[in-house]
Amino acid sequence: MTEAVLPETLVVGGGIGGLAAALCLAVRGGAVTLVERSKSFAEVGAGIQLAPNATRILRQLGVLEQILPVAVRPRRLVLADAIEGRELTSLELTDFPDRYGAPYLVLHRNDLLSALLEGCQRAGVSLHTDAHVTGLEDTGDGVVVTCADGREFRAQIAVGADGLHSRIRKLFTDDEPVNSGFVAYRGAVPMEQVERHADLRDVVAWLGPGLHLVQYPLRSGRMYNQVAVFRSQAYGRGEPDYGNPAELRAAFAGCSEHVRESLGTLSIDNRWPMLDRPPIAGWAYGRLALLGDAAHPMLQYLAQGACQALEDADALAAELADAGQAGRPPAEGLTAYAARRAPRANRVQRTARTWGEIWHVDGVAKLIRDELLQLRDVTDHKHVAWLYEESPPERSAS
Ligand SMILES: Cc1cc2nc3c(=O)[nH]c(=O)nc-3n(C[C@H](O)[C@H](O)[C@H](O)COP(=O)(O)OP(=O)(O)OC[C@H]3O[C@@H](n4cnc5c(N)ncnc54)[C@H](O)[C@@H]3O)c2cc1C
């Protein structure tokens, strides 16, 4: 009889990261319990971009084939000037399967979450909603999670996939989210409502001083996703209602007609302050580890937060399986996971901040940026290859 090589695992948080981790462990034969504080598994009603570093993992999990019918394979990534309305540079995406071994996709967040959830159900993950974790203890020979309603869950190890405001992260560090002073509005609208512009099959980022608008198609081209982001002056002045719809409209008032008109169909019901945290390397301690935004919350400018969470999930299962097969304790598997993933995810976190600065420059810096972007060879992949290609994991020295 073969012994189970994976430890019983408790995952806290059922977002993209937590469900992906549960699925990666379960398909390798691990016994997984997942606890989510919400009453059901649901995502924001907006889109998500998934680069090949994520879609490769989804293919291994059998999730890619499920989302392909509702996803869109966009034609190009385009950077455009939000003020003058002209294209600055682009990257062809249609050859990504040949170049990076997997497609670049855009899809509705709920379509991805549903596919991960169904995968977890098929793989036998024990799923619990309405389970708000308030305590987690490493007892030396296992972990105990306590919920607000008094329920307790036990396992050999626990993974904190509880997002940007992670409670589990507090067991690792006393850092706090950093507010960048930018605010986002986002949502998807039926394609009929969309004002026509160049090519609706592209992912377009319209860049302006202190603002940008990202647009791309969803649900086989039946919907259009829009994300408008701007630097809130009211946040800088310490006003509590910073980033309200009036400030959104004022911020975009100097943009091209297309960009201004696009705001007319943008959902303004919810706004999100743009937060991240400083990178940390210590994601594993004893029988606990962090994953996804709980480990490496980042600004969204590289569209990599969820992609990195998927990389975490894959690496976590691989390192725990390696440790199990070698007869090493699960804690060593968690340490190996953190050592494998933290250098790369932290690099993405740092680069996302820099990328945001480049997107939002003004004055002379904007002139130089635009000139460089227009001179760029559109077949040059040097700024993105490190993110998308399959490469040996970067490991920390420890
Ligand atoms: C505007 C914007 C655009 C983005 N675009 C992209 C993109 O195009 N591509 C990309 O890859 N990434 C993108 N991201 C980033 C991506 O959304 C996140 O990195 C990703 O969703 C993180 O997933 P997660 O599972 O780690 O965390 P979350 O999605 O935050 O999930 C955490 C889960 O834990 C649960 N939870 C929290 N606390 C508890 C508790 N105490 N007990 C139980 N459950 C708990 C929550 O309810 C939640 O379900 C974007 C982000 C933003 C803000």
The ligand as a Gaussian input file, in Angstrom:
#p B3LYP/6-31G(d) Opt

LIG

0 1
 C       -8.306000      46.447000     -10.033000
 C       -7.596000      45.121000      -9.972000
 C       -7.323000      44.424000     -11.139000
 C       -6.629000      43.218000     -11.102000
 N       -6.373000      42.556000     -12.278000
 C       -5.686000      41.390000     -12.239000
 C       -5.411000      40.678000     -13.460000
 O       -5.834000      41.110000     -14.543000
 N       -4.685000      39.524000     -13.391000
 C       -4.218000      39.020000     -12.199000
 O       -3.559000      37.979000     -12.197000
 N       -4.491000      39.664000     -11.026000
 C       -5.212000      40.816000     -11.018000
 N       -5.500000      41.460000      -9.849000
 C       -5.046000      40.863000      -8.576000
 C       -5.954000      39.700000      -8.139000
 O       -7.306000      40.121000      -8.122000
 C       -5.561000      39.223000      -6.745000
 O       -4.164000      39.106000      -6.649000
 C       -6.196000      37.867000      -6.450000
 O       -7.580000      37.926000      -6.587000
 C       -5.817000      37.411000      -5.032000
 O       -6.469000      36.208000      -4.736000
 P       -6.379000      35.623000      -3.271000
 O       -7.179000      34.361000      -3.298000
 O       -4.972000      35.551000      -2.809000
 O       -7.090000      36.708000      -2.329000
 P       -8.615000      37.148000      -2.290000
 O       -9.222000      37.164000      -3.622000
 O       -8.655000      38.410000      -1.490000
 O       -9.330000      35.989000      -1.468000
 C       -9.205000      35.884000      -0.081000
 C      -10.407000      35.076000       0.432000
 O      -10.231000      34.842000       1.819000
 C      -11.453000      35.074000       2.474000
 N      -11.129000      35.441000       3.855000
 C      -10.534000      36.581000       4.276000
 N      -10.387000      36.560000       5.617000
 C      -10.917000      35.366000       6.038000
 C      -11.062000      34.777000       7.310000
 N      -10.638000      35.394000       8.427000
 N      -11.649000      33.561000       7.401000
 C      -12.069000      32.920000       6.275000
 N      -11.954000      33.444000       5.032000
 C      -11.377000      34.652000       4.929000
 C      -12.111000      36.206000       1.693000
 O      -13.498000      36.256000       1.898000
 C      -11.725000      35.836000       0.267000
 O      -12.675000      34.980000      -0.327000
 C       -6.191000      42.676000      -9.861000
 C       -6.487000      43.364000      -8.676000
 C       -7.180000      44.561000      -8.721000
 C       -7.471000      45.277000      -7.419000

